[in-house]
């Protein structure tokens, strides 16, 4: 049968080429190549080494966008200065806004939970585009560096609806939202609010929320509590790796990144340069990620055959050197893959066999004609009520307050707050609060000046006056949205 689907393939760095070759050999033995054409593309360390700070060639971008699906091995992330993570870049470039990882106990992979007779079977959905992974960072003063955290309502809506739709498709009955809305009341608060809104459209699925630190404790103590958890980007990154530890490590953790038009399936473990080229790497994570890809493409029959062969192989005690009974000999990458190929057509005996599922060929929507602006809230009434000015200054809070009160003396604004590292230090504070050289100075409308009677220009005029004597790092306009404050209080305020 002629190939009907195309998948871009990036082998990766370190052990990537070895485990990718093994995985594709397995797929070919299972008949996948009769349905899928795999097209190699250049990404990763070799591209960075040529001076390309994106880590991906223009031709690779074109091929991936033509295919709509990218299958990739692990890739190096430049340390410190230089190019951004190619893994994060790819997810954001193609707006694969939902990261799905499914964690299952596997036969032959011993953990403290398998020893206790506890079976792990859960999913983590991680928002993939926003949060601190925007990578928006600035040095604000000699001692202070900022990372800006961005959470949007449309981004929350996309990932939450994906989570509930996926839970429904998987037959799950409960979805939790992990968050830190008790501290980050506006950003994580929005994430939680949009989760609750999305849940209303899925009444057959129980919804609940959990603070992320309690979630981490619970996952270790009683992981069976959770079927699916959806989290913001950074928290989801950490929690998904924690869950990988429950089932034996990242070598057994598949990963899918799904958007409206593009999808990326990848191994999320490291490149393991210490064993690269030795033919001993464990390909299981990439194989499992590939199975998620095959099901995404509608190849449920082929995916089930490979998964059952993998489970039967693990049941037999076959292993690579990173897991299993150390009394039995470890197989290399190729030999381990051959053991799976030899069991194609078999089913596991100690765990349930994977079902083929109905499946249908993956159909992409039309290619966007341009970059789309997505919105959730529209036509809210907004009013300017002040501004926060961020200053690089070595002054003590009291001295800074005197200067700022002079600056706003004949303006519609009055000085109401000075904070340092998020803690109020004026008009009240503690002598034990140590300050750094970066302040937030808040100005709000004077009594008797109605909201809505002035615009942004008056705040900018105040900003310009302050900038004559101080280094202004940035400023944020304070507004209300349908009468609700669009800004947070300081600690201790």
C-alpha positions as CSV (number, residue, x, y, z in Angstrom):
1,X,0.0,0.0,0.0
2,X,1.4,3.4,-0.9
3,X,2.2,5.8,2.0
4,X,-0.7,8.1,2.8
5,X,0.8,10.0,5.8
6,X,4.0,11.9,6.2
7,X,5.9,12.4,9.5
8,X,9.0,14.6,9.9
9,X,11.7,12.8,11.9
10,X,14.6,14.4,13.9
11,X,16.8,11.8,15.3
12,X,18.2,14.0,18.1
13,X,21.5,14.2,19.8
14,X,23.6,11.9,22.0
15,X,21.8,8.5,22.1
16,X,19.0,10.0,19.9
17,X,20.1,8.5,16.5
18,X,20.5,5.0,18.1
19,X,17.1,4.9,19.7
20,X,15.4,6.5,16.7
21,X,16.9,4.0,14.3
22,X,15.7,1.1,16.6
23,X,12.2,2.5,16.9
24,X,11.8,3.0,13.2
25,X,13.1,-0.6,12.6
26,X,10.4,-1.8,15.0
27,X,7.7,0.3,13.2
28,X,8.8,-1.1,9.9
29,X,8.5,-4.6,11.1
30,X,5.0,-3.9,12.3
31,X,4.0,-2.5,8.9
32,X,3.9,1.1,9.8
33,X,6.0,2.2,6.8
34,X,3.3,0.9,4.5
35,X,1.1,3.7,5.8
36,X,3.6,6.4,6.8
37,X,6.5,8.1,5.0
38,X,9.2,9.3,7.5
39,X,11.1,12.4,6.3
40,X,14.3,13.3,8.1
41,X,14.9,16.9,9.2
42,X,17.9,18.8,10.8
43,X,17.4,20.0,14.3
44,X,19.5,20.1,17.5
45,X,23.2,20.4,18.4
46,X,24.6,20.2,14.9
47,X,22.4,23.1,13.8
48,X,23.4,25.2,16.8
49,X,27.0,24.4,16.1
50,X,26.6,26.0,12.7
51,X,25.6,29.3,14.3
52,X,21.9,28.9,13.9
53,X,20.5,30.2,17.3
54,X,17.1,28.6,16.6
55,X,18.6,25.1,16.4
56,X,16.5,24.2,13.4
57,X,17.0,24.9,9.7
58,X,14.5,26.7,7.4
59,X,14.1,23.6,5.4
60,X,13.3,21.5,8.5
61,X,10.6,24.1,9.4
62,X,9.1,23.8,6.0
63,X,9.1,19.9,6.1
64,X,7.6,19.8,9.6
65,X,4.8,22.2,8.6
66,X,4.1,20.2,5.5
67,X,3.8,17.0,7.5
68,X,2.0,18.4,10.5
69,X,3.6,15.8,12.7
70,X,7.2,15.7,14.1
71,X,8.7,12.6,15.7
72,X,11.9,13.6,17.6
73,X,14.6,12.1,19.7
74,X,16.2,13.9,22.8
75,X,18.0,17.1,22.0
76,X,20.6,19.1,23.8
77,X,19.6,22.5,25.3
78,X,22.4,25.2,25.2
79,X,23.5,26.0,28.7
80,X,23.5,29.6,29.9
81,X,23.9,32.1,27.1
82,X,23.3,31.3,23.4
83,X,20.3,29.7,21.7
84,X,17.1,28.8,23.4
85,X,15.9,25.2,24.1
86,X,15.0,23.6,20.7
87,X,12.5,21.5,22.5
88,X,10.6,24.5,23.9
89,X,11.1,26.5,20.6
90,X,9.4,23.7,18.6
91,X,6.5,23.5,20.9
92,X,5.9,27.2,20.9
93,X,6.7,27.8,17.2
94,X,3.9,25.4,16.2
95,X,1.6,26.2,19.1
96,X,1.4,22.7,20.4
97,X,-0.3,24.1,23.5
98,X,-1.0,20.8,25.3
99,X,1.6,18.4,26.5
100,X,0.2,14.9,27.3
101,X,2.2,12.3,29.2
102,X,0.7,9.0,30.3
103,X,2.3,7.1,33.1
104,X,1.7,3.4,33.5
105,X,3.3,0.6,35.6
106,X,5.1,-1.7,33.2
107,X,5.9,-5.4,33.7
108,X,9.6,-6.0,34.4
109,X,10.2,-2.4,35.5
110,X,10.5,-2.6,39.3
111,X,9.6,0.4,41.5
112,X,8.7,0.9,45.1
113,X,5.1,0.9,44.0
114,X,5.2,-2.3,42.0
115,X,6.9,-4.0,45.0
116,X,3.9,-2.8,47.1
117,X,1.5,-4.2,44.5
118,X,0.3,-0.7,43.5
119,X,-0.4,-0.1,39.8
120,X,0.2,3.4,38.5
121,X,-2.0,4.6,35.6
122,X,-2.5,8.3,35.2
123,X,-2.0,11.2,32.9
124,X,-0.5,14.7,33.2
125,X,-1.6,17.5,30.9
126,X,0.7,20.5,30.9
127,X,0.1,23.9,29.3
128,X,2.9,24.1,26.8
129,X,3.2,27.7,25.5
130,X,2.9,30.3,28.3
131,X,4.0,30.8,31.9
132,X,7.7,31.4,32.6
133,X,8.5,29.4,29.5
134,X,7.9,32.5,27.5
135,X,11.5,33.1,28.4
136,X,10.9,36.9,28.8
137,X,13.8,37.9,31.1
138,X,15.6,41.2,31.8
139,X,18.3,42.4,34.1
140,X,16.6,45.3,35.9
141,X,19.4,46.5,38.2
142,X,22.8,45.5,39.4
143,X,21.3,42.9,41.7
144,X,18.0,42.0,40.2
145,X,16.9,39.9,37.3
146,X,13.2,39.4,36.3
147,X,11.5,36.5,34.5
148,X,8.0,37.5,33.4
149,X,5.2,35.0,33.9
150,X,2.4,35.2,31.3
151,X,-0.9,33.3,31.7
152,X,-3.7,34.1,29.2
153,X,-7.4,33.2,29.3
154,X,-7.3,31.7,25.7
155,X,-4.3,29.6,26.6
156,X,-6.0,28.3,29.7
157,X,-9.2,27.5,27.7
158,X,-7.2,25.6,25.1
159,X,-5.4,23.3,27.5
160,X,-8.3,22.7,29.8
161,X,-10.7,21.8,27.0
162,X,-8.0,19.5,25.6
163,X,-7.7,17.8,29.0
164,X,-11.4,17.2,29.4
165,X,-11.8,15.9,25.8
166,X,-8.8,13.6,26.3
167,X,-10.1,12.4,29.6
168,X,-13.5,11.6,27.9
169,X,-11.7,9.7,25.1
170,X,-9.7,7.7,27.6
171,X,-12.7,6.8,29.7
172,X,-11.5,8.7,32.7
173,X,-14.0,9.9,35.4
174,X,-12.0,12.5,37.3
175,X,-9.7,15.5,36.3
176,X,-7.8,17.6,38.8
177,X,-6.4,21.1,38.3
178,X,-3.0,21.6,39.9
179,X,-2.1,25.2,40.8
180,X,-0.7,27.7,43.2
181,X,-3.6,30.1,43.2
182,X,-3.3,30.6,46.9
183,X,-0.1,32.6,46.3
184,X,-0.3,33.7,42.6
185,X,-3.9,34.8,42.9
186,X,-4.1,36.4,39.5
187,X,-2.1,34.1,37.2
188,X,-2.8,30.8,38.7
189,X,-6.2,32.2,39.8
190,X,-7.1,32.7,36.1
191,X,-5.8,29.2,35.3
192,X,-8.1,27.7,38.0
193,X,-11.1,29.9,37.1
194,X,-10.9,28.8,33.4
195,X,-10.6,25.1,34.5
196,X,-13.8,25.5,36.5
197,X,-15.5,27.1,33.5
198,X,-14.4,24.3,31.1
199,X,-15.5,21.6,33.6
200,X,-19.1,22.8,33.3
201,X,-19.2,21.5,29.7
202,X,-18.2,18.0,30.9
203,X,-20.7,17.2,33.6
204,X,-20.0,13.4,33.4
205,X,-16.4,14.0,34.6
206,X,-15.7,14.9,38.2
207,X,-13.5,18.0,38.6
208,X,-11.4,19.1,41.5
209,X,-8.4,21.2,42.3
210,X,-5.2,20.7,44.3
211,X,-2.4,23.1,45.3
212,X,0.7,21.9,43.6
213,X,2.9,21.3,46.6
214,X,0.2,19.1,48.2
215,X,-0.2,17.4,44.8
216,X,3.5,16.5,44.8
217,X,3.2,15.0,48.3
218,X,0.1,13.1,47.4
219,X,1.6,11.7,44.2
220,X,4.3,10.1,46.3
221,X,2.1,8.9,49.1
222,X,-1.1,7.9,47.3
223,X,-0.7,8.3,43.5
224,X,-3.9,6.2,42.9
225,X,-5.9,9.3,43.9
226,X,-5.3,10.9,40.5
227,X,-6.4,9.9,37.0
228,X,-5.5,13.1,35.2
229,X,-4.0,16.4,36.4
230,X,-3.8,19.6,34.3
231,X,-1.2,22.2,35.3
232,X,0.5,25.4,34.1
233,X,3.7,25.0,32.2
234,X,6.5,25.1,34.8
235,X,4.5,23.2,37.5
236,X,3.5,20.7,34.8
237,X,7.1,20.2,33.8
238,X,8.1,19.4,37.3
239,X,5.1,17.2,38.2
240,X,5.3,15.2,35.0
241,X,9.0,14.3,35.8
242,X,7.9,13.4,39.3
243,X,5.3,11.1,37.8
244,X,7.9,9.5,35.5
245,X,9.8,8.6,38.7
246,X,6.7,6.7,39.9
247,X,6.9,4.3,36.9
248,X,10.7,3.8,36.7
249,X,12.0,7.1,35.3
250,X,12.0,9.2,32.1
251,X,13.1,6.1,30.1
252,X,9.5,4.9,30.5
253,X,7.6,8.2,30.0
254,X,6.1,9.0,26.6
255,X,5.3,12.5,25.6
256,X,2.9,14.1,23.1
257,X,2.6,17.8,22.3
258,X,-0.7,18.6,20.6
259,X,-2.0,21.7,18.9
260,X,-4.8,22.5,16.5
261,X,-2.7,22.0,13.4
262,X,0.6,20.5,14.6
263,X,1.8,17.7,16.8
264,X,5.2,16.7,18.2
265,X,6.0,13.3,19.8
266,X,9.3,13.0,21.6
267,X,11.4,11.3,24.1
268,X,11.8,13.7,27.1
269,X,14.8,12.1,28.7
270,X,18.3,13.4,28.3
271,X,20.7,12.8,25.5
272,X,23.0,10.6,27.7
273,X,26.3,11.6,26.0
274,X,28.2,9.3,28.3
275,X,26.7,6.2,26.6
276,X,26.1,7.7,23.1
277,X,27.4,5.5,20.3
278,X,27.8,2.4,22.5
279,X,24.5,0.8,21.5
280,X,23.2,0.3,25.0
281,X,20.5,2.9,25.3
282,X,16.9,2.1,26.3
283,X,14.5,3.0,23.4
284,X,11.3,2.4,25.4
285,X,10.4,6.1,26.0
286,X,10.7,6.9,22.3
287,X,8.8,3.7,21.4
288,X,6.0,4.7,23.7
289,X,5.9,8.2,22.4
290,X,5.8,6.7,18.9
291,X,2.8,4.7,19.9
292,X,1.0,7.9,20.9
293,X,1.9,9.3,17.5
294,X,0.5,6.2,15.7
295,X,-2.8,6.5,17.5
296,X,-2.9,10.2,16.7
297,X,-2.5,9.3,13.1
298,X,-5.3,6.7,13.3
299,X,-3.0,3.7,13.2
300,X,-4.5,2.1,16.3
301,X,-4.1,-1.5,15.0
302,X,-0.4,-1.1,14.4
303,X,0.1,0.8,17.8
304,X,-1.7,-2.0,19.7
305,X,0.4,-4.7,18.0
306,X,3.7,-2.9,18.9
307,X,2.5,-2.1,22.5
308,X,1.5,-5.7,23.2
309,X,4.8,-7.0,21.8
310,X,6.7,-4.5,24.0
311,X,4.7,-5.5,27.1
312,X,5.3,-9.2,26.3
313,X,9.0,-8.5,25.9
314,X,9.2,-6.7,29.3
315,X,7.3,-9.6,30.9
316,X,9.9,-12.0,29.6
317,X,12.6,-10.2,31.6
318,X,14.4,-8.8,28.6
319,X,16.0,-5.5,29.6
320,X,18.6,-2.9,28.8
321,X,21.2,-2.0,31.4
322,X,19.2,0.8,33.1
323,X,16.5,-1.4,34.6
324,X,15.3,-4.9,35.4
325,X,16.9,-7.9,37.2
326,X,20.6,-7.2,37.3
327,X,21.1,-11.0,37.6
328,X,20.0,-11.4,34.0
329,X,22.2,-10.1,31.1
330,X,21.5,-6.7,29.7
331,X,20.7,-6.3,26.0
332,X,21.9,-3.6,23.8
333,X,19.5,-1.2,22.0
334,X,19.3,-3.3,18.8
335,X,19.0,-6.7,20.6
336,X,16.2,-5.3,22.9
337,X,14.4,-4.0,19.8
338,X,14.8,-7.3,18.1
339,X,13.2,-9.0,21.1
340,X,10.2,-6.8,20.6
341,X,10.0,-7.5,16.9
342,X,10.2,-11.2,17.6
343,X,7.1,-10.9,19.8
344,X,4.9,-9.0,17.3
345,X,1.6,-10.8,17.3
346,X,1.9,-11.8,20.9
347,X,0.0,-10.4,23.9
348,X,1.1,-9.9,27.5
349,X,-0.1,-12.4,30.1
350,X,0.3,-10.5,33.4
351,X,-1.2,-7.1,32.4
352,X,-4.2,-6.2,30.1
353,X,-3.4,-6.2,26.4
354,X,-3.7,-3.0,24.5
355,X,-6.8,-2.6,22.4
356,X,-6.5,-1.5,18.8
357,X,-9.3,1.0,19.0
358,X,-11.3,2.2,16.0
359,X,-9.1,5.0,14.9
360,X,-9.2,6.9,11.6
361,X,-6.6,8.6,9.5
362,X,-5.5,11.9,10.9
363,X,-6.9,14.9,9.0
364,X,-5.4,18.3,9.4
365,X,-7.4,21.5,9.2
366,X,-6.6,24.1,6.5
367,X,-3.3,25.8,6.8
368,X,-3.7,29.2,8.5
369,X,-3.4,32.1,6.1
370,X,-1.7,34.2,8.9
371,X,-1.0,34.3,12.6
372,X,-4.3,34.2,14.5
373,X,-5.2,36.4,17.5
374,X,-7.2,34.2,19.9
375,X,-9.4,35.9,22.6
376,X,-11.6,34.8,25.4
377,X,-12.9,38.1,27.0
378,X,-14.2,40.8,24.8
379,X,-15.8,44.3,25.3
380,X,-14.9,44.5,29.0
381,X,-15.1,48.1,30.3
382,X,-11.6,49.2,31.4
383,X,-10.7,52.2,33.4
384,X,-7.2,53.7,34.3
385,X,-6.8,54.0,38.1
386,X,-3.1,54.4,38.5
387,X,0.3,52.9,37.6
388,X,3.1,50.8,39.1
389,X,6.6,52.3,38.4
390,X,9.6,49.9,38.8
391,X,12.8,51.7,39.8
392,X,16.5,50.9,40.0
393,X,17.4,52.8,43.2
394,X,19.7,52.3,46.2
395,X,17.6,54.6,48.4
396,X,15.9,53.4,51.6
397,X,12.1,53.2,51.3
398,X,11.5,56.4,53.4
399,X,13.8,58.5,51.3
400,X,12.4,57.0,48.1
401,X,8.8,57.8,49.3
402,X,9.8,61.5,49.8
403,X,11.1,61.7,46.3
404,X,8.0,60.0,44.8
405,X,5.6,62.2,46.8
406,X,7.3,65.3,45.3
407,X,7.1,63.8,41.8
408,X,3.3,63.3,42.0
409,X,2.5,66.5,44.0
410,X,0.5,68.2,41.3
411,X,-0.8,65.2,39.4
412,X,-4.1,63.2,39.6
413,X,-2.2,60.5,41.4
414,X,-1.0,59.9,45.0
415,X,1.7,57.5,46.3
416,X,0.0,54.6,48.0
417,X,2.6,51.8,48.1
418,X,6.3,51.0,47.8
419,X,7.2,47.3,47.8
420,X,10.5,45.4,47.5
421,X,10.6,41.9,46.2
422,X,6.8,41.8,46.5
423,X,6.7,42.9,50.2
424,X,5.3,46.2,51.3
425,X,8.0,48.5,52.8
426,X,6.1,51.8,52.8
427,X,3.9,53.3,54.2
428,X,4.2,50.6,56.7
429,X,6.7,47.7,57.0
430,X,9.2,46.1,59.2
431,X,12.8,47.1,59.9
432,X,13.7,43.5,59.5
433,X,12.6,43.5,55.8
434,X,15.8,43.6,53.8
435,X,15.6,45.5,50.5
436,X,17.4,45.2,47.2
437,X,18.0,47.9,44.6
438,X,14.7,47.3,42.8
439,X,11.4,48.8,43.9
440,X,7.8,48.8,42.9
441,X,6.2,52.3,43.4
442,X,2.4,52.4,43.2
443,X,0.4,55.5,42.3
444,X,-3.4,55.5,42.5
445,X,-6.0,58.1,41.7
446,X,-6.4,60.8,44.4
447,X,-9.7,60.9,46.3
448,X,-12.2,62.8,44.3
449,X,-10.8,61.9,40.9
450,X,-13.3,59.4,39.4
451,X,-12.1,56.4,37.6
452,X,-12.5,56.7,33.8
453,X,-11.8,60.5,33.8
454,X,-8.2,60.2,32.9
455,X,-6.3,58.0,30.4
456,X,-2.9,56.5,30.1
457,X,-1.3,59.7,29.0
458,X,-1.4,61.2,32.5
459,X,0.4,58.1,33.8
460,X,3.0,58.4,31.1
461,X,3.5,62.1,32.0
462,X,4.2,61.1,35.6
463,X,6.5,58.4,34.4
464,X,8.5,60.9,32.3
465,X,8.8,63.2,35.4
466,X,10.2,60.4,37.5
467,X,12.5,59.3,34.7
468,X,14.3,62.7,34.9
469,X,15.9,61.7,38.2
470,X,15.5,57.9,38.5
471,X,16.2,54.9,36.3
472,X,12.7,53.5,35.4
473,X,13.0,49.8,34.6
474,X,9.4,49.4,33.5
475,X,5.9,50.4,34.4
476,X,2.5,48.7,34.5
477,X,-0.8,50.5,34.0
478,X,-3.3,49.9,36.8
479,X,-6.8,49.3,35.4
480,X,-10.1,47.9,36.4
481,X,-12.0,45.4,34.2
482,X,-15.7,45.7,34.6
483,X,-15.0,47.2,37.9
484,X,-12.6,44.5,39.1
485,X,-9.0,45.4,40.0
486,X,-6.6,44.1,37.4
487,X,-3.6,44.2,39.8
488,X,-2.5,42.5,43.0
489,X,-1.7,43.7,46.5
490,X,1.7,43.4,48.0
491,X,2.6,41.0,50.8
492,X,1.8,42.7,54.1
493,X,-0.5,45.3,52.5
